[in-house]
């Protein structure tokens, strides 16, 4: 089964990643082999990639692959390998017809389309093409209540933006709006874009999803250069595409002197200086949390084991329990924490599986 994700209008509903994941789970439940096709780097597409990773982790017994259709994906081989199982480059298809080619191959298409928030005619045409080709198998995740919310938000817009948005709500042609306002079509279009952005921001609010990544399995010292680069690129991918805003690291590497911490800090500073890096710290059962834990620089767990190997495994289990995704470099499944993460059904990126040197 092939499921394609198509760009539509601006996303104007919070929690949409959960809706995408729920719909994907329903679609893949009865299929053993599933291909999820993505074709660019928009926020909507990144949201769908995250949902795809979650579903892939939830059904390890199924063959689910993430496929990047390569026209709009300028990235190096490592980043492409992290994001996608494979990349398709259908050379016989013209660049501006790639979405139609994907729809022709698809069993289902998933899109978020609210015409009032659509900033281009092209997306509407693609949406209509998908509807004509797939009928009910073209799934629009925009809820019916969104238009009413748009009307409410339009009343709070500045005057000219409000006039244009109300005209669009009444299906008034832009040429007629330009005549009524005594401005050019270009000015009407500028008012429309500004109004759509204001409405989208109002509907989404300021709350952003908070996602934490557990990180372990990296050598403290003398990491090969390929491992350093892989860790840096993987961290950037998690920050930019998976919207991770905090990392949870083991106590043994929580120091500015360790090489994994240096790569992680460099990636975080490159993306956003406010990304949190938290240390997983053991405490004895019934013990008190430290002052650093209260400041959110530490996350504590109760340590029951005494053997060093068991302590490490206990620490990794606690990290996995507190995280949404795992980034690691381990070469064995048993007693490494990897099998536990897969049982917990969280997405895993194991850099040891990408053909790099073992650290």
N, C-alpha and C positions, 0 to 999 in steps of 0.2 A: 504494500500500500504506500502511495506517495501523498504526502501532505505538504502543500506549499504555503508560504506566508507572504502576503502581499501588503505593500505600503498603501495606506488609505489616507484618512484625514488625520489631523492632530488628535492624539489620545487625550480624552477629557474625563476619564473616570479613574479614581484611585483603586488600587487592588486588582488591576487588570491582569497582572501576572498570574494571580491565583485562578482567575477565570480561564485564561489560556490553558493553564495546567489541567484544570478540571475537564475542559473540553477534550484536550489531548488524551487524557487517561481513558475517557469514554470511547474515543476513536481507536486507540491501539489495543484495547482490552482483548479483542477477538482476532487480532492479527499477529502472526509470528515474525514477520519481517516488515519493517516500517522505515521509510526514508523521509526525513524532514528537510525540506529545501528552503534555503535562505539566499537572498540575492543582494543585500547591501548592508550598510552599517548604521542604519537609523536607530533611534531610541526604541521604536516599536519592534524592530528586528532583534535588537539586543534583548528586549523583554521576552520575545518568543524563544530566543536561544536559551535563556535561563530556564524557561518552562520546559523546553525540550530536554535539557540536562536533568532536571528534576524527574521527568517521566522516564528517562533512560535509566536513572538510578532506581526508580521504583519497580521496574520490570527487568531485572538482570537476566532473566531466562529468555527474553526476546531479543531478536537482532534489530536494534534501533540505531540508525546511523544519521548523523548530522551532515548534510551536504551543502557546501557553499557553491553557488553558481557564480563563476568567477569574474564577471565583467566589472563589478564595482567593488572589488575586494583587494585593493593594493596593500599587500602585507608580505612579510618574509615567510619562509617555509615553516619556521618554528611556530609563529603565531597562527598560521593557517592550520598547522597540526593540532594546536591546542583547541582551536575553535571548532574545527570540523573533522569528521572522520575521513572525508575526501572532498576534493574540489572538482567541480565539473566546469569545463570551458567549451560549450557547444559552438565551435568555430563557424558552423554553417548558419548560425542565427545572427541577425543584425543586432547591434547593441540596443537600439530603442525598441526591440521586439522581444527581449528576453523574458519579460513577464508573461507575454502571450504564449511563448514556447513552454514556460513552466506550467501554465494553466492547461495547455494541451496534454501534458504528461501526467496531470494530477488526478488523484481520486477525490481529494478534498482540498479546498482553499480556505484559509483563515485570514480574516481582515478586520480592521476596525475602521468603519466608514460612517461618518456623520457629514452629509453633504454641506451643511451650514459651516462646518469647520474645515472643509477641504480647501487647500490653498492652491490647487491646480486642476485644470480640466483633464489632464492626462490620467490622474489617479481615478477620477470618475469613470473615464472610458475603460480603464482596466477592470474596475469593479463591475461595470455592466457587461464586459466581455466574459468575466468569470461567472456572472449570474446566468448569462445565456448558455455557456458551455456546461456548467455544473448544476444549475438549478439550486435545489435545496442543499447540495453538497458544498455550496459557497457559503461559509459561515461568517456572518457579520456579528461581531461581539459588542457592537454599540447598542446600549439598552434603549428601549422605547421612551424612557423617562428623560433622556438627555435633552431632547428638544425643548421640553417644558423648562428645564433648568437653564437652558440657553436664553430663553425668553426672559426669565427672571434676572439673569446676569446682564442682559442687554439694557435693562432699565437703569443700570448704574454706570453705564459707559459715558464718556464725554459726548457732547452733543452730536458732532459730525459722525463719530463712530456709531453712535446709537441709531442715527437716521439710516446709515448704510446697513447695519445689521437688521433693523426692522424691515427695510426694503427686501433684504434677502429672505427673511422669514415669510414675507408676503409673496415671494417668488417674483419680485420686480426685476426686470432686466437691468443690467448695469448701465446700459446706454440711457435708459429712462431715468435712472438715479442721477447720472451725470447731468442730464438736462434739468432736472428738478433743483439740483444743488448749484447749478451754474459753474461746474468745475469739469475738468477733463476726465476721461476714462482712467487715465493713469492715477489721478488723485483719488478717484473712487476706489481703485484697486489698493492703494496705500492705506486708505481708511479701513478697508475690509481686512487686510492683513493685521493691522494694529488691533482692530476689534476682536478678531479671531484669537489673537495671542492673549489679549486681556481676558476673554471669556474662558479660554483653556486654563490659564493660570488660576482663575477664580474657582473653576470646577475641580481642579486637581488639589488645590490647597498647597500648603507648605510641607506636609508630611511626606517624607521619602522612606522607601523601604530600607530597613537596617539589616545588613547581612554580614555575618562574621565568618572568616576563613581560619580553620586550624592549619598549622604548618609544623611539620616535623620530618625527621629522616635526613637532614642535611648535616654534613660535617662542619664542626666549628672552625677548623683551620684548614688551610691549604686546599681550598676547593679548586678543582680544575676550572679553567676559564670558561669552558663550555657550560659547566654547571652554574657558574655565576650568571652568565648571560641568560640561561634558561630560567633560573629563579627570578631574575629581574623582569624578563619578558612575561613570564607567567603572572607575576604580581601585577604588572601593568594591565594585562588582560582582565584579571579579576576586578581591578579597580574601575576600569573603563567600561567593560562590556557586561560584567556580572553585578556591578554596583555594590561591590564589597566596600564597607566603610570601616572595618576593623579586622585586625589579625590577632590570632591567639597563638603564642609561641611557647615552647617548653623553657623551663628555667635555665637549662644548660646553655642556651644560645642568647638569653636575654641580657646582652651586654653590647655596647657600641664597638667593642674590640672584635667580636666574632664576625666572620665573613658573611654568613647568612643574614645577620642583622643589618650589616652595612648595605647589602643588596636590597633588602626589604625597605630600609629607610630611604634609599635613593629612589626607589620606585614610588614610594608614598610622597616624597617631596616633589617629584616630577609631576604627580597627578594632583594632589591636594595636601597641604601641610597639616590639615586637621584630622587626617586618618589616624585612628587609634591603633597602637600596638600594645597588646596586653600580655602579661606574663602569667603562665599557669603555675601556681605555687601550692605545694602540699602543706597540709596542716594535720595535726593529730586529731582523732575523733574527739569532739567536744572542745577543741581549741578555739582561741579567739582569732578573728581576722586582724591583719595588720592595718596600720594607718594607710599604707599604700593601696591596699585592697579597697578601702573606702573611697579612695580617690580614683578608682577604676583603672589604675595602672597594674593591678594584679587581679586575678580571678583565682579563688582558692577551691581546693577539693580535699576531701578527707582521705588520707593515705593510711591504708591498713596493712599493706605488704611490707616485708622487711628485706627480701632478696632484691638485688639491684635490677635484675631483668624484670621481675614482677612489678617493681616500682615504676619502671619506664612504661610498661604496658598499661598499668593503672592510670598513669598520667595521660597517656594517649587516649584511652577510653573516655576520660573526663573531658578532654579537649574536644573530642568528636561529639559528645553529648551536648556541648555548649555551642556548637557551630552549625553553619548551614552548608558548608562545602569544605572539602579537605584538599590541601596542596601538600604533596609529600614526594619523597624519593626513597622508595624501599624496594628491595629486590626479592623479598620473601613475603608470602601472605600470612603464614602462621606466626603468631606472637609478634606481629609488627604493628597491629592496629588496623591494617588494611581490610582484613576480613570483617572486623567489627564495624567499620564504616559502611561496608557494603550491606551488612545485615541491617544496619540502621537506615539504609536507603537514602543516604545523602550523596550528592555528586562527588566524585573523586577525580583529581588530576594527579596522576603518579608520573613524575618526570622520568622515572626509570623505564617507562614503557615507550619513550619517544626516541630510542636509539642513541641516547647520550652515554658518555662514559659513566661508569659507576663510581660514586664518590666514596 
